């Protein structure tokens, strides 16, 4: 179970904070299952208003999927679709959770920028692309990078 500032995060989460030796997360089916299970916890945490804890879970899920990203092209079409179907909302929601954290910080803003930048490298629907650009713009704004935020806003309007 992941500990955050000596506080238990996601009591329903049965998985380590990072892929460990206790599970065969190199197996794409296992990694996807773990990610789906952790995602349920993060959604619940975010809905309860626990953005900081949800962010930790989103990042945990992305990390489990990153185990697979060594060879995403080597995955069959069905697994690759499952991978992208899970990864897109995880990245977009991690940015959202980072932006909604009770104590906004540059670190959280950078997480939002990194997550949305990663998401924009995936083939996204127009709606998801707009979300990514908007959230990245908000993150740049919170970092007082106003010109970059304006550029993101222009990209958001074109989406």
Residue, then its C-alpha position, 0 to 999 in steps of 0.5 A: x500500500x502506498x504511503x503519502x506523508x505517513x498517511x494511508x492512501x487508497x485503503x482499497x488498493x491492494x497493489x504496491x506503489x510501483x510494480x514489484x516482484x510480487x506480481x508479474x506486471x511484465x505480463x500485459x494482461x496483469x499490468x492492465x488488470x492492476x491498472x484498472x483496479x487502481x483506477x477504480x480507487x483513484x476515481x473514488x478518491x477524486x470524487x470524494x475530493x481527495x485530489x492529492x491522494x487521487x493524483x498519487x493513484x493516477x501516477x501509480x497507474x501510469x507507472x504500471x502502464x509504463x512497464x508495458x510501454x517498453x514495447x507497446x507496438x509489440x502488443x497485439x491490436x486488442x491489448x494496444x487499444x486497451x493500453x491507449x484506452x486506459x492511458x489517455x484518461x489516466x494522463x488527463x485525470x492526473x493533470x486535473x487532480x494535480x491542478x485541483x490539489x488543495x495546496x497548489x504547487x509548482x511540482x503539481x503544475x509540472x505534473x500537469x504539464x508532463x501528463x498532458x504533454x504525454x497525452x498529446x503524443x497519443x492519438x486523441x479525440x478532439x475532445x481529449x485534445x482540447x482537455x489536454x491543451x486546456x489543462x496544460x494551459x492552466x498549468x502553465x498559467x499557475x507556473x506564471x508562464x503566461x505567454x505559453x498559457x496563451x499559446x495553449x489557449x490558442x491551440x485549445x480554441x482550434x481543437 
